[in-house]
Amino acid sequence: MFYLNFIAKTNMKPKKVLEPYSEVNQKLENIGAKVRMLRKERSPNYEDFAAKSNINKVTLNKIERGESVSLRLFVLTIQKIGISLEDFFKGL
């Protein structure tokens, strides 16, 4: 009963999402574009590259579009491309 009273008394408004994330989104898109460019230098077909590198093709596609994936998967992908993280982030 206490729980129901507590819920009824609290003002449970959804949190407002702060805008804009556009700067972050743009950076992620730039990172994805660079991954795509480097990957295409090694293998024009992303499905072939994913299969040879043992990376899920959906994950690779997300990275190349600048979508959120785990840092572990991102680093693994960069390693499979054959470039160091330091070199990857130069010029971004």
KAJO-V330871 format. One line per field, one symbol per residue. phi: phi as a letter, one per 20 degrees, with the letter a starting at -180 (. if undefined). psi: psi as a letter, one per 30 degrees, with the letter a starting at -180 (. if undefined). Layout:
BEGIN
phi = ???
psi = ???
END
This chain:
BEGIN
phi = .ggfffffeeeeeffeffddegffffffffffffgffffffebfdfffffffeldfffffffffenefcffgfffgfffffncffgffefne
psi = eeeeeeeefljikkkkkkllgeeeeeeeeeeeeeeeeeefeejfjeeeeeeefhkkfeeeeeeffglklleeeeeeeeeefhkleeeefkg.
END
